[in-house]
Amino acid sequence: MASLPPALVTGTRFVCCHEGELTLSAESAGNASQIRFRQHEIMEKLRENELFRFVWKLKVKVVPPRFNQKPPAKKIPLSKENARLLKEEAGHTKDKKLREVLEKLASHVRD
């Protein structure tokens, strides 16, 4: 990992080194492309280490993070203007069930 440029260390993991083939995993395709693009520079630094002196091939796999932690969606209350428009639309609708749904939505106005 010390052979990688500092910007690429985060999100990159060492997978294995077997028969001269070093395998890394990157969280994004962009990082994987950057590693592939700079592989000659990385391999040169890597070979300075005695353990990786005979590495001849660098393989990069894209392994996205398992769980993407998104903040919960904020529910924005309905404005009075939008409620008025919903009520107006409900008045023009011939379908009884749709009218009821629109009126119910319109009742969720922010105070």
N, C-alpha and C positions, 0 to 999 in steps of 0.2 A: 504494500500500500504506500510505502514511502517513495516508490518510484513514480507514482501518479502525480500529475500536477495538482496543487492544492484545491483548485476549483472543482476537480472531478472526484476527490476522495469521498465527499459526502454522497451517499446513495450508491456507492460502489462497494462490492464485497468480493473477497477472494473465495473462489469455489474450490479449485484444485490445481495441481500441477502434476501431470502424468506423462511420462515418456517425452519430455521436452515440450509439452503443450500446456500452456498456462491458460486457465479459464477464469474469467471474472464475470460477475453479474452486475448490471446497472439498472437503476430504478426506472430510467426513461430512455427512450430511443435516442433522444438528443445527446444524453451523456454517453451512450454506447457509441454513437457516431463520432463524438469528440475523441473517445479513447482509440477507436479504430484509426481516426485521422492522425493521431499523434503516436501511433504504436511504435514507430521506429525510435522516437525519442524515449519512450517508456522502456522499450526493450534494451536500449543502450544503458540506461540507468540500472535496470533490473539485473543485467549481467555482471554488474560490479559486485553484486552479492554472490558469495561462493555457492550458496544453495541453488541459485538460479542461473549458474554460468552456462548451462547447456540448453537453456530454453530457446527454442527456435520458432515457436508459433504462439500467437496471442489470440485467444478466442473470447468474444464478449457476447453474453446473452442478456436479453432484456427481461428482467423479472420485476414487474411492478409491485409496489407494496400491497400487502394483502388487504388491509383495511384502510380505506380513505376516510379520514376523520373530518367530516364536514360539520360545521356548526348547524344546529337545528334551524330550520327555516322560520323566519319571523313572519307572523301573520299580521298583515297591515289591516287595520279596521277600515270599514267602508265609509267613504266620505258622504256627506249629506247630498252633494251634487250627484254622485253615482247612484245613491238610493233613489233620488228623485227620478233619474233617468230609467232605472229599473221599474219603478212604479208606472211611469209613463208607457214604457214598452209593454208592461203587463196589461194595461188598459187597451192597447191596440191588438192584443193577441186573442185569437178565437179559441185556441186550445185551452180547455179548462185546467188541466193538470199543469201545463206549462205556466199559465197565469198564476196558479197557486205557488209554484216554485219561485217564480220571479218576485212575487209579493213577499214570500218568506225571506228571500235573499235581501230584499230592500229593508226588511225590519232589523237587519244587523247593522244599524247605523252607529257610528262612533258618536259619543256624546261630548 
